[in-house]
Amino acid sequence: MRKPPSEFMKTICAKPSNPLESAKLETLKRLQPVMKGRSTVLVGAFARDMIYGHACGIDCPRATFDIDISVGVASWSDYRQVCADLIQLKFKNLNPPHTEKFTDANGQEVDLLPFGGLAEDETKIRWPDDDSVWTISGIQEACDHAWCFQSEGLKLRVAPPCALIYLKFFAANDRPEDRKGKDPRDIYFLLKHYADVTGRDRLLSSGSDADVMPKTEGDQLHAAAWLAGRDMRQILSATSAKVLASILRNEAAGQSRCPIAREITTCFNGDFAKARALLQALRNGFEESPEDLNR
């Protein structure tokens, strides 16, 4: 596998014309003592807004209120210690059945999502309180290849765009009813603007990925999806890659239920073939690597 290009480990800044909201900025500053020295990465819709909206000036589809932070811990005991550290900083858990949810004194909501050594394997964790299972596929890789987002003295680790996309696929596949109508349309948005946030010059004849435009017959949207697939494959572990390959195979070409493709259809005025063609371009970029993906 070739070395990941410069699109990884990138440093970005909020545009002066589009700074972080004051409540989020205040909360992120207060979280610094908890995040310092720990493996953390911002994920979810807020991470999308930071990269696509605040740094690149792209209008995001909807505002998001909560801040999702994935924190690497070795055990549930370590995770409980992180939660205790938040409580010490006057964050409150107003919904005890959901130990991951906290609210700052200013009303800002924070979700603290564990990954790492407490996992049963590379793909899931089992919450000890209610025995519920959550997928954590790809979060370690998102952390390892995080972008650095700088704003008013803060340096925050944010999941790179390709990770934001595959995490949406994992979430939509893991909880299809809960995520229906949410993740698939986000996937379309993330793909549509992917070349804009990672560098459209990659697609030029002199660019690092000049071969993509001929492969997609000059289709800009499909080229962006192909790029995203290529980037996802370069950072995902073999275990996570096999899980994603199965999802993409079903959504792009399967004969059974393909809920993500059907939801993306709404972005193409109901044209299911166009939705699947976009996902096939993503799959093509992802599966061009020679590594075995159990195809």
C-alpha positions as CSV (number, residue, x, y, z in Angstrom):
1,M,0.0,0.0,0.0
2,R,1.4,3.4,-0.9
3,K,2.1,6.0,1.8
4,P,-0.9,8.2,2.7
5,P,-0.6,11.6,1.0
6,S,-0.3,15.0,2.6
7,E,-4.1,15.1,3.0
8,F,-3.5,13.2,6.3
9,M,-2.3,14.8,9.5
10,K,-3.3,18.2,8.1
11,T,-3.5,21.5,10.1
12,I,-6.5,23.7,9.5
13,C,-7.9,26.9,11.1
14,A,-11.3,28.4,11.5
15,K,-11.9,31.3,9.1
16,P,-12.2,34.7,10.8
17,S,-15.5,35.1,9.1
18,N,-16.8,31.8,10.5
19,P,-15.5,31.3,14.1
20,L,-16.6,28.6,16.4
21,E,-19.8,29.4,18.4
22,S,-18.9,30.9,21.8
23,A,-20.5,28.2,23.9
24,K,-18.6,25.4,22.0
25,L,-15.3,27.3,22.2
26,E,-15.8,27.9,25.9
27,T,-16.6,24.2,26.6
28,L,-13.7,23.0,24.5
29,K,-11.3,25.2,26.5
30,R,-12.7,23.8,29.7
31,L,-12.2,20.3,28.4
32,Q,-8.5,20.8,27.7
33,P,-7.3,19.4,31.1
34,V,-9.3,16.2,30.5
35,M,-8.2,15.8,26.9
36,K,-4.5,16.6,27.5
37,G,-2.3,13.5,27.6
38,R,-5.1,11.2,26.4
39,S,-5.9,9.8,22.9
40,T,-8.9,11.9,21.9
41,V,-10.5,12.8,18.6
42,L,-13.5,14.9,17.7
43,V,-16.1,13.0,15.6
44,G,-19.6,13.3,14.4
45,A,-21.5,16.3,13.0
46,F,-19.5,18.9,14.9
47,A,-16.2,17.5,13.5
48,R,-17.8,17.8,10.0
49,D,-18.8,21.4,10.8
50,M,-15.3,22.3,11.9
51,I,-13.7,21.0,8.7
52,Y,-16.3,21.7,6.1
53,G,-17.9,24.8,7.6
54,H,-15.5,26.7,9.9
55,A,-12.3,25.9,8.1
56,C,-13.4,25.6,4.4
57,G,-16.4,27.9,4.4
58,I,-18.9,25.4,3.1
59,D,-22.5,25.7,4.2
60,C,-23.3,22.6,6.2
61,P,-26.8,21.0,6.0
62,R,-27.9,21.6,9.5
63,A,-26.5,23.0,12.8
64,T,-25.4,20.6,15.4
65,F,-25.5,21.2,19.2
66,D,-23.6,18.5,20.8
67,I,-19.8,17.8,20.8
68,D,-18.8,14.2,20.2
69,I,-15.4,13.2,21.7
70,S,-14.0,9.8,21.3
71,V,-11.4,9.0,24.0
72,G,-9.0,6.1,24.0
73,V,-9.0,4.2,27.3
74,A,-7.6,0.8,28.4
75,S,-10.5,-0.3,30.6
76,W,-14.0,0.7,31.8
77,S,-12.3,1.8,35.0
78,D,-10.2,4.3,33.0
79,Y,-13.3,5.5,31.3
80,R,-15.1,6.1,34.6
81,Q,-12.1,8.1,35.7
82,V,-12.4,10.3,32.6
83,C,-16.1,10.8,33.4
84,A,-15.2,11.6,37.0
85,D,-12.8,14.2,35.7
86,L,-15.6,15.9,33.8
87,I,-17.8,15.9,36.9
88,Q,-14.9,17.5,38.8
89,L,-15.0,20.3,36.2
90,K,-18.7,20.8,37.0
91,F,-20.0,19.0,33.9
92,K,-23.2,17.2,34.8
93,N,-24.7,13.9,33.7
94,L,-28.4,14.8,33.4
95,N,-29.4,11.4,32.0
96,P,-27.9,8.7,34.2
97,P,-28.9,5.8,32.0
98,H,-26.6,7.3,29.4
99,T,-23.3,7.6,31.2
100,E,-21.6,9.1,28.1
101,K,-23.8,12.3,28.0
102,F,-22.7,15.4,29.8
103,T,-23.8,19.0,29.9
104,D,-21.6,22.0,30.6
105,A,-22.6,24.8,32.9
106,N,-23.3,26.9,29.8
107,G,-25.7,24.3,28.4
108,Q,-23.4,22.8,25.9
109,E,-23.8,19.1,25.5
110,V,-20.9,16.7,25.3
111,D,-20.9,13.0,24.4
112,L,-17.8,11.1,25.7
113,L,-17.4,8.0,23.6
114,P,-14.8,5.3,24.6
115,F,-12.7,3.2,22.3
116,G,-9.4,1.3,22.7
117,G,-8.4,-1.4,25.1
118,L,-11.8,-1.9,26.6
119,A,-13.1,-3.2,23.3
120,E,-14.1,-6.9,22.9
121,D,-12.3,-6.8,19.6
122,E,-11.4,-4.1,17.1
123,T,-15.0,-3.5,16.2
124,K,-17.3,-3.1,19.2
125,I,-17.6,-2.3,22.9
126,R,-20.2,-3.6,25.3
127,W,-21.5,-1.1,27.9
128,P,-21.4,-2.7,31.4
129,D,-24.5,-0.9,32.6
130,D,-27.0,-2.2,30.1
131,D,-25.0,-4.7,28.0
132,S,-25.7,-2.7,24.9
133,V,-23.2,-3.1,22.0
134,W,-21.7,-0.2,20.1
135,T,-19.5,-0.3,17.0
136,I,-16.1,1.4,17.3
137,S,-14.8,0.3,13.9
138,G,-12.4,2.8,12.4
139,I,-12.2,5.2,15.4
140,Q,-8.6,4.2,16.3
141,E,-7.6,4.9,12.7
142,A,-9.5,8.3,12.8
143,C,-7.5,9.2,15.9
144,D,-4.2,8.0,14.4
145,H,-4.7,10.2,11.3
146,A,-6.5,13.1,12.9
147,W,-6.3,16.6,11.5
148,C,-5.3,19.5,13.8
149,F,-7.9,22.2,14.1
150,Q,-6.6,25.5,15.5
151,S,-8.8,28.2,16.9
152,E,-8.0,31.0,19.4
153,G,-5.1,29.1,20.9
154,L,-6.8,25.7,20.9
155,K,-5.3,22.8,19.1
156,L,-8.0,20.1,18.6
157,R,-7.7,16.7,17.0
158,V,-10.5,16.1,14.5
159,A,-11.3,13.0,12.5
160,P,-10.2,13.5,8.9
161,P,-12.9,13.7,6.2
162,C,-12.5,10.2,4.9
163,A,-13.0,8.9,8.5
164,L,-16.1,11.0,8.9
165,I,-17.5,9.3,5.9
166,Y,-16.7,5.7,6.9
167,L,-17.9,6.3,10.5
168,K,-21.3,7.4,9.0
169,F,-21.4,4.0,7.1
170,F,-20.6,2.1,10.2
171,A,-23.2,4.0,12.3
172,A,-26.0,3.7,9.6
173,N,-25.3,0.0,9.2
174,D,-25.1,-0.7,12.9
175,R,-28.3,1.2,13.8
176,P,-30.3,1.6,10.6
177,E,-33.6,2.7,12.2
178,D,-32.0,5.2,14.6
179,R,-29.9,6.7,11.9
180,K,-32.4,6.6,9.0
181,G,-32.6,9.9,7.1
182,K,-29.5,11.3,8.9
183,D,-26.3,9.5,8.1
184,P,-27.0,8.7,4.4
185,R,-27.7,12.4,3.5
186,D,-24.6,13.4,5.5
187,I,-22.6,10.8,3.4
188,Y,-23.8,12.5,0.2
189,F,-22.8,16.0,1.6
190,L,-19.3,14.8,2.7
191,L,-18.7,13.1,-0.7
192,K,-20.0,16.1,-2.7
193,H,-17.4,18.4,-1.1
194,Y,-14.7,15.9,-0.5
195,A,-12.3,17.2,-3.1
196,D,-12.9,20.8,-1.9
197,V,-11.7,20.0,1.7
198,T,-8.9,17.6,0.8
199,G,-7.5,19.5,-2.2
200,R,-9.0,19.6,-5.7
201,D,-5.6,19.9,-7.1
202,R,-5.1,16.2,-6.4
203,L,-7.3,15.6,-9.4
204,L,-5.2,17.7,-11.8
205,S,-3.0,16.1,-14.4
206,S,0.0,17.0,-12.2
207,G,-1.7,16.0,-9.0
208,S,-1.1,13.1,-6.7
209,D,-4.4,11.4,-7.9
210,A,-4.4,12.4,-11.5
211,D,-5.5,8.9,-12.5
212,V,-9.0,9.3,-10.9
213,M,-10.6,11.7,-13.5
214,P,-10.0,9.4,-16.4
215,K,-11.4,6.5,-14.4
216,T,-14.6,8.4,-13.7
217,E,-14.9,9.8,-17.2
218,G,-14.5,13.3,-15.9
219,D,-17.4,13.1,-13.5
220,Q,-16.5,15.5,-10.6
221,L,-18.8,13.9,-8.0
222,H,-17.7,10.4,-8.8
223,A,-14.1,11.5,-8.8
224,A,-14.6,12.9,-5.3
225,A,-16.2,9.7,-4.1
226,W,-13.3,7.6,-5.7
227,L,-10.8,9.8,-3.8
228,A,-12.7,9.3,-0.6
229,G,-12.7,5.5,-1.1
230,R,-9.0,5.5,-1.8
231,D,-8.2,7.6,1.3
232,M,-10.4,5.4,3.5
233,R,-8.6,2.3,2.4
234,Q,-5.2,3.8,3.1
235,I,-5.9,4.4,6.8
236,L,-8.3,1.6,7.8
237,S,-7.0,-1.5,9.5
238,A,-7.6,-4.9,7.7
239,T,-10.4,-5.7,10.2
240,S,-12.2,-2.5,9.7
241,A,-11.7,-2.5,6.0
242,K,-13.3,-5.9,5.6
243,V,-16.4,-4.7,7.5
244,L,-16.7,-1.6,5.3
245,A,-16.1,-3.6,2.1
246,S,-19.1,-5.7,3.0
247,I,-21.3,-2.7,3.6
248,L,-20.2,-1.0,0.4
249,R,-20.7,-4.2,-1.6
250,N,-24.2,-4.5,-0.4
251,E,-25.1,-0.8,-0.8
252,A,-23.6,-0.5,-4.3
253,A,-24.5,-3.8,-5.9
254,G,-26.4,-6.0,-3.5
255,Q,-29.8,-7.4,-4.3
256,S,-31.1,-7.3,-0.7
257,R,-32.0,-4.2,1.5
258,C,-29.7,-1.3,0.8
259,P,-31.0,1.4,3.2
260,I,-28.1,3.8,2.8
261,A,-28.4,3.8,-1.0
262,R,-32.2,4.3,-0.8
263,E,-31.8,7.3,1.5
264,I,-29.2,8.9,-0.7
265,T,-31.7,8.6,-3.6
266,T,-33.5,11.6,-2.1
267,C,-30.4,13.7,-3.0
268,F,-30.9,12.7,-6.6
269,N,-34.6,13.5,-7.0
270,G,-35.5,9.8,-6.4
271,D,-33.0,8.4,-9.0
272,F,-31.9,5.2,-7.3
273,A,-29.4,4.4,-10.2
274,K,-27.6,7.6,-9.6
275,A,-27.3,7.0,-5.9
276,R,-25.9,3.6,-6.5
277,A,-23.5,4.9,-9.1
278,L,-22.1,7.3,-6.6
279,L,-21.6,4.5,-4.0
280,Q,-20.0,2.3,-6.7
281,A,-17.5,5.1,-7.4
282,L,-16.7,5.1,-3.7
283,R,-16.4,1.4,-3.6
284,N,-14.1,1.4,-6.7
285,G,-11.7,3.7,-5.0
286,F,-11.8,1.7,-1.8
287,E,-11.3,-1.7,-3.5
288,E,-8.6,-0.8,-6.0
289,S,-6.0,-1.8,-3.4
290,P,-4.7,-5.3,-3.8
291,E,-5.2,-6.3,-0.2
292,D,-7.8,-9.0,0.4
293,L,-11.1,-7.6,1.3
294,N,-13.0,-10.9,1.1
295,R,-14.7,-9.9,-2.0
